[in-house]
Amino acid sequence: MPQVSSLFIIWSVTSFVFEVPSGAWADVVDRRRLLVASAGVYAAGFASWMLFPSYLGFAAGFVLWGLSGAMMSGTFESLLYDELAARHAEGDYPRLVGWAHSTAMTANLVASLSAAPLFAWGGYPLVGWASVTLAGGQAVLAATLPTTTHRRHSSAGEVAAVTEAMAVRYLGMLRAGLAEAAHAVDVRRAVLLSALVVGASAYDEYFPLVARDHGVATSVVPWLIGLVVLGQVVGTALAGRTSAMAGRAMGWVLLAAAVLISAGALAPPLVGFAAIAVGYGLLNNAMVVSEARVQLVIIGAARATVTSVAGLGTEVVALAVYLGFATTAGAVAVPVQVAALGLPLAVVAVLARCRLPTARKQVLEA
């Protein structure tokens, strides 16, 4: 258990370090290429686990996984929002990003349910290399997205001038994004709340360990996790319908999620994971709505940078979760650790009631 938590900490710290710098980079370069590169790094992380099946090999894989996540975080959301804005269809963002999350969770569900037969047929190597292959498919799909830059330069002088200009623009975007996230009231509130809500979802990494502590056979665990993923699929798919929810409504949604997940972690596996699935679906719905609200209130050009500031906050919260699990490992059972996280999530529910910006796009206070 301590080694597992240490790997999650390595993953989170890596994301923490690269989150905002990669967001500013996404405001300068072609976001599509950055997403393709992110998928390649992701595939390399899985390959590291297969080629070097030791603690150091897994640690390297988690570093690559964290880097990949940082490169994608803010990049995809900004690309989608700006493409919709170019078509005067910003209002479709919550619905589309909700369906994107839902599709991702459906793929995750298929992967979870496939884990048991794949493991039975070829053990961990088959599961691992299948993951590498799928990450490669992600890169291919990313390459089909719209490009965000069309300029090409060939001579050495042009390349040097463009490089210098990009460095200046990078620093400008970094400063602008950080300033908007810190000083624009609605943006600051949306970023903080989104970071807390998304960061609170970090404990899903421990759901398999909850099942193990309840004595569930390894071959059955993927089915229970698949049930939780099904809850995520439904919750994210409904984000378009709930995108206009007020802070009061989100507060109740988060409180219900906290109660269901905490109770489910302590209950017998079948009933407990059904409760966790519903609670986690509610939490994921609130997560998508809070992320969409961040996009709605951003008014500056450094959209990816501001989004990455929210991602940075998410990593801080996630890191706190992992440290909490690591420091209490051995003294407290995993189901109790998961249940205890319902308390801070309830606090986030209270904050959502008064801190969530309205769905109507406003002129932000400086």
Order of alpha helices (4+ residues) and beta strands (2+ residues): alpha-alpha-alpha-alpha-alpha-alpha-alpha-alpha-alpha-alpha-alpha-alpha-alpha-alpha-alpha
